[in-house]
Structures are given as structure tokens and as C-alpha cells.
């Protein structure tokens, strides 16, 4: 199976990812989120609008994300990494919002420890 097919198969079963943003002072910030929707190059999650990462996405949408499996998991050792842009999709009355990450560039890495660029 080629990398593009393998990553698409891998991503359809993922429930969590780690997003990374940059704070106003340049400090990196990462946080795990639950994937609410994944399709093609888009990943969506819900977060409270007052969180550090939510505020940062509104002012600096460039971000990155990663999702992975550990060795021994059913899929084997596999990681998906991407850079792209975040945005607010919709805001709710309870202080939460739906956010979307759109992939611009992506890579995979597996038990070969060779990072390879992939297309979604």
C-alpha cells in the first residue's frame, strides 16, 4: 500500500490530534484535541473560545498538527504530521466554538523512521 492510501486509511480512524500554535510572544503552545470531523484536508474540533489555543488561532492562524499510533497498536508505528491554517467555523452561545485546521503540507513517518511528504 502506498503512503497516500495508508495515511487516508489511518486518518479515518483517528479520534485525537495534537495542535501547535504560537503565542504573541513567540512561545510555542501545544494541546491535544478531540477530532469531531475529518474529511479530505480538513480536521475539526470543539474548544472553549477563552482557551490559549483558541485565542491564538484567531490572531495567528498558521499552525501544525500531529496524530500517531504507538508501536504495538493495531496499525503499527505510524505518525501523520501537517502544517496549515486554523479558523473558527462557528461559535455557540455556551462559549464554545468549532475550529477547523486545513492541511497545506503533510508528512508521514513509520517504523522506517523516514519522514515522507504525502498528498491528501
C-alpha positions in Angstrom: 0.0 0.0 0.0 1.5 3.4 -0.9 1.8 6.3 1.6 -1.2 8.2 0.4 -3.6 5.2 0.7 -2.0 4.2 4.1 -2.5 7.8 5.5 -6.1 8.0 4.4 -6.8 4.7 5.9 -5.0 5.7 9.1 -6.8 9.1 9.4 -10.3 7.8 9.1 -10.0 6.0 12.5 -8.2 8.8 14.4 -10.0 10.4 17.3 -7.4 12.8 18.7 -4.7 15.1 17.5 -2.2 17.5 19.0 -2.3 21.0 17.6 0.5 23.5 17.9 0.3 27.3 17.7 2.5 30.2 18.5 1.7 32.7 21.3 2.0 36.5 20.8 5.5 36.4 22.4 6.7 33.6 20.1 6.3 30.9 22.7 5.2 27.6 21.2 2.0 26.0 22.6 0.6 22.5 22.0 -2.6 20.9 23.2 -4.5 17.7 22.5 -8.0 18.0 21.0 -10.7 15.5 20.0 -11.3 15.2 16.3 -15.0 15.9 15.7 -14.8 15.7 11.9 -12.2 14.7 9.3 -12.6 14.9 5.6 -10.0 15.3 2.8 -7.6 18.1 4.1 -9.9 19.3 7.0 -9.9 18.4 10.7 -12.4 20.0 13.0 -12.7 20.1 16.8 -14.6 22.0 19.5 -12.8 24.2 22.1 -13.8 26.9 24.5 -13.2 30.3 22.9 -11.3 31.5 26.0 -8.5 28.9 25.8 -5.0 29.9 25.0 -5.0 28.0 21.6 -8.4 29.3 20.6 -7.4 32.9 21.1 -4.1 32.3 19.3 -5.8 30.8 16.2 -7.9 33.9 15.8 -4.8 36.2 15.6 -2.3 33.8 14.1 -4.0 31.1 12.0 -0.7 29.3 10.9 -0.4 26.1 12.9 0.6 22.5 12.8 -0.8 19.2 14.0 0.2 15.6 14.6 -1.7 12.3 15.2 0.1 9.0 15.7 0.0 5.4 16.8 2.4 3.8 19.1 4.4 0.6 18.2 2.2 -2.4 19.1 -1.1 -0.6 18.3 -3.2 -2.3 15.6 -2.0 0.0 12.9 1.7 -0.3 13.9 4.0 2.6 14.4 2.8 5.5 12.3 2.6 9.2 12.5 0.9 11.9 10.4 2.2 15.5 10.7 0.9 18.6 8.9 1.2 22.3 8.6 -1.7 24.6 7.6 -4.2 27.1 8.8 -6.7 27.2 11.6 -10.0 29.1 11.6 -13.2 29.4 13.6 -16.1 27.7 11.8 -18.9 28.6 14.1 -19.5 30.0 17.6 -22.0 28.7 20.1 -23.8 30.5 22.9 -22.1 28.4 25.6 -18.7 29.8 24.9 -17.5 27.0 22.7 -16.7 27.2 19.0 -16.0 24.7 16.2 -12.5 25.1 14.8 -11.1 23.8 11.5 -7.5 23.0 10.6 -6.8 22.9 6.8 -3.7 21.0 5.7 -1.3 22.7 3.4 1.7 20.3 3.6 1.8 16.8 5.2 4.2 14.1 6.0 4.2 10.5 7.4 6.7 8.6 9.4 6.6 4.9 10.4 8.9 2.1 11.6 11.4 3.1 8.8 12.0 6.4 10.6 12.0 8.1 7.2 9.8 11.3 7.0 7.9 11.3 3.7 5.8 14.1 2.2 2.2 12.9 1.3 -0.8 14.4 -0.5 -4.2 14.0 0.9 
